[in-house]
Each structure stands twice: as structure tokens, then as C-alpha cells.
Amino acid sequence: MNYLATEEERKEYSEILKNNEEQYQNFVSEKYSIENVFNKRKNSINISQENSQLPIEYKETFFKSILNKIKKLFRKVMI
């Protein structure tokens, strides 16, 4: 940077770096601010409580379904 750029280009480059750093710091401070972290935790707890009340649908495994079909077949043959 020091050898390839003129004085004006260095100033522009340093200003661009400062602006980018400020934007990044603002982003980080908003993302990890204490107030937002606790709000997100409260929201996630409410969502998890809502999900826990929903009924869970279980699917038969492949082998279990084949076994049940074989049992049905034997029942039909025996009758």
C-alpha cells in the first residue's frame, strides 16, 4: 500500500477501511447487544413451549412395515 499508492489514494483507502470497520462494529454491536440476546432467548423459549404441545407423528420403519404386511398375508391365508 505504501509503495504502490499515491498520497491521495492512501487517504481514500484508509477512509474506506475506517468506514468498513465502523459498519462492521455497528453490525456486531447490534447483533450481540445484551438487550437483543435476552429478547431472542425469551422468544426461543416461547417457540419451544408451543412446539412441545403439538402431537408427534411417528412413522413405521421400513422393516416394521414389511413385517406387518407379512403378518396380514398370513392372517388372510389362515382364514
MIDOSE-1310 file (N, C-alpha, C; in nm, 2 decimals, decimal comma, always signed):
residues 79
mnyl	+0,08/-0,12/+0,00/+0,00/+0,00/+0,00/+0,09/+0,12/+0,00; +0,19/+0,13/+0,08/+0,27/+0,25/+0,09/+0,36/+0,27/-0,04; +0,39/+0,17/-0,11/+0,48/+0,18/-0,22/+0,41/+0,20/-0,35; +0,29/+0,14/-0,36/+0,22/+0,15/-0,49/+0,12/+0,26/-0,50
atee	+0,08/+0,32/-0,40/-0,03/+0,42/-0,40/+0,02/+0,56/-0,38; -0,04/+0,65/-0,44/-0,01/+0,79/-0,41/-0,07/+0,84/-0,28; -0,04/+0,96/-0,24/-0,08/+1,01/-0,11/-0,24/+1,02/-0,11; -0,30/+1,06/-0,22/-0,44/+1,07/-0,23/-0,51/+0,93/-0,22
erke	-0,45/+0,84/-0,29/-0,51/+0,70/-0,29/-0,50/+0,64/-0,15; -0,39/+0,67/-0,08/-0,37/+0,61/+0,06/-0,48/+0,67/+0,15; -0,51/+0,80/+0,13/-0,61/+0,86/+0,22/-0,75/+0,80/+0,19; -0,78/+0,79/+0,06/-0,91/+0,73/+0,02/-0,92/+0,58/+0,07
ysei	-0,81/+0,51/+0,06/-0,81/+0,37/+0,10/-0,83/+0,36/+0,26; -0,76/+0,45/+0,33/-0,77/+0,45/+0,47/-0,91/+0,49/+0,52; -0,98/+0,58/+0,44/-1,11/+0,62/+0,48/-1,21/+0,51/+0,45; -1,19/+0,44/+0,34/-1,27/+0,32/+0,31/-1,26/+0,22/+0,42
lknn	-1,14/+0,19/+0,46/-1,11/+0,10/+0,57/-1,18/+0,14/+0,70; -1,17/+0,27/+0,73/-1,24/+0,32/+0,85/-1,39/+0,30/+0,84; -1,45/+0,33/+0,73/-1,59/+0,32/+0,71/-1,64/+0,17/+0,72; -1,56/+0,09/+0,66/-1,59/-0,06/+0,67/-1,58/-0,11/+0,81
eeqy	-1,48/-0,06/+0,88/-1,47/-0,11/+1,02/-1,58/-0,05/+1,11; -1,62/+0,07/+1,09/-1,73/+0,13/+1,17/-1,86/+0,05/+1,14; -1,89/+0,02/+1,01/-2,01/-0,06/+0,97/-2,00/-0,20/+1,04; -1,89/-0,26/+1,04/-1,88/-0,39/+1,10/-1,90/-0,38/+1,25
qnfv	-1,84/-0,28/+1,31/-1,86/-0,27/+1,46/-2,00/-0,24/+1,49; -2,07/-0,16/+1,41/-2,21/-0,14/+1,44/-2,29/-0,27/+1,42; -2,26/-0,34/+1,32/-2,33/-0,47/+1,30/-2,31/-0,56/+1,42; -2,19/-0,57/+1,46/-2,15/-0,66/+1,57/-2,22/-0,62/+1,70
seky	-2,22/-0,49/+1,73/-2,28/-0,44/+1,85/-2,43/-0,46/+1,85; -2,50/-0,45/+1,73/-2,64/-0,48/+1,72/-2,67/-0,62/+1,74; -2,59/-0,70/+1,68/-2,61/-0,85/+1,68/-2,59/-0,91/+1,82; -2,49/-0,86/+1,89/-2,46/-0,92/+2,02/-2,49/-0,83/+2,14
sien	-2,58/-0,73/+2,12/-2,61/-0,64/+2,23/-2,69/-0,72/+2,34; -2,67/-0,69/+2,46/-2,73/-0,76/+2,57/-2,88/-0,77/+2,57; -2,94/-0,65/+2,53/-3,08/-0,65/+2,52/-3,14/-0,74/+2,42; -3,08/-0,75/+2,30/-3,13/-0,83/+2,20/-3,10/-0,98/+2,23
vfnk	-3,00/-1,01/+2,30/-2,97/-1,15/+2,33/-3,08/-1,21/+2,42; -3,11/-1,13/+2,52/-3,22/-1,18/+2,61/-3,35/-1,18/+2,55; -3,38/-1,09/+2,46/-3,51/-1,10/+2,39/-3,52/-1,22/+2,30; -3,41/-1,26/+2,23/-3,41/-1,37/+2,15/-3,43/-1,50/+2,23
rkns	-3,37/-1,50/+2,35/-3,38/-1,62/+2,44/-3,53/-1,63/+2,48; -3,60/-1,52/+2,51/-3,74/-1,53/+2,55/-3,82/-1,58/+2,44; -3,79/-1,53/+2,32/-3,87/-1,57/+2,20/-3,85/-1,72/+2,17; -3,73/-1,77/+2,18/-3,70/-1,91/+2,16/-3,76/-2,00/+2,26
inis	-3,77/-1,96/+2,38/-3,84/-2,03/+2,49/-3,99/-2,05/+2,46; -4,05/-1,94/+2,41/-4,19/-1,94/+2,38/-4,22/-2,03/+2,26; -4,13/-2,03/+2,17/-4,15/-2,11/+2,05/-4,13/-2,26/+2,09; -4,04/-2,29/+2,17/-4,01/-2,43/+2,21/-4,13/-2,48/+2,29
qens	-4,19/-2,40/+2,37/-4,31/-2,44/+2,45/-4,43/-2,47/+2,36; -4,44/-2,39/+2,26/-4,55/-2,41/+2,16/-4,53/-2,54/+2,09; -4,41/-2,57/+2,05/-4,38/-2,69/+1,98/-4,40/-2,82/+2,06; -4,37/-2,81/+2,19/-4,38/-2,92/+2,28/-4,52/-2,97/+2,30
qlpi	-4,62/-2,89/+2,27/-4,76/-2,92/+2,29/-4,82/-2,99/+2,17; -4,75/-2,98/+2,06/-4,80/-3,04/+1,94/-4,79/-3,20/+1,94; -4,88/-3,27/+1,89/-4,87/-3,42/+1,88/-4,75/-3,46/+1,79; -4,69/-3,56/+1,82/-4,58/-3,61/+1,74/-4,62/-3,73/+1,66
eyke	-4,60/-3,72/+1,53/-4,64/-3,83/+1,44/-4,52/-3,92/+1,42; -4,54/-4,05/+1,45/-4,44/-4,15/+1,43/-4,46/-4,23/+1,30; -4,36/-4,25/+1,23/-4,37/-4,33/+1,11/-4,31/-4,47/+1,13; -4,37/-4,57/+1,07/-4,32/-4,70/+1,08/-4,19/-4,71/+1,01
tffk	-4,10/-4,79/+1,06/-3,97/-4,82/+0,99/-4,00/-4,91/+0,87; -3,91/-4,92/+0,78/-3,92/-5,00/+0,66/-3,94/-5,14/+0,70; -3,86/-5,20/+0,79/-3,87/-5,34/+0,83/-4,00/-5,37/+0,90; -4,04/-5,27/+0,98/-4,16/-5,29/+1,06/-4,28/-5,30/+0,96
siln	-4,28/-5,22/+0,86/-4,40/-5,22/+0,77/-4,40/-5,35/+0,69; -4,28/-5,40/+0,65/-4,27/-5,53/+0,58/-4,32/-5,64/+0,67; -4,28/-5,64/+0,79/-4,32/-5,74/+0,88/-4,47/-5,74/+0,90; -4,53/-5,62/+0,91/-4,68/-5,61/+0,93/-4,75/-5,66/+0,81
kikk	-4,70/-5,64/+0,69/-4,76/-5,69/+0,56/-4,76/-5,84/+0,56; -4,64/-5,90/+0,60/-4,63/-6,04/+0,60/-4,73/-6,10/+0,70; -4,75/-6,04/+0,82/-4,85/-6,09/+0,92/-4,99/-6,08/+0,86; -5,02/-5,97/+0,79/-5,15/-5,96/+0,73/-5,17/-6,07/+0,63
lfrk	-5,07/-6,10/+0,55/-5,08/-6,20/+0,45/-5,11/-6,34/+0,51; -5,04/-6,37/+0,62/-5,06/-6,50/+0,69/-5,20/-6,50/+0,75; -5,25/-6,39/+0,80/-5,39/-6,39/+0,86/-5,49/-6,42/+0,75; -5,47/-6,36/+0,64/-5,57/-6,39/+0,53/-5,56/-6,53/+0,48
vmi	-5,44/-6,59/+0,48/-5,43/-6,73/+0,44/-5,49/-6,82/+0,54; -5,47/-6,80/+0,67/-5,52/-6,88/+0,77/-5,68/-6,88/+0,78; -5,74/-6,77/+0,74/-5,88/-6,76/+0,75/-5,95/-6,82/+0,63
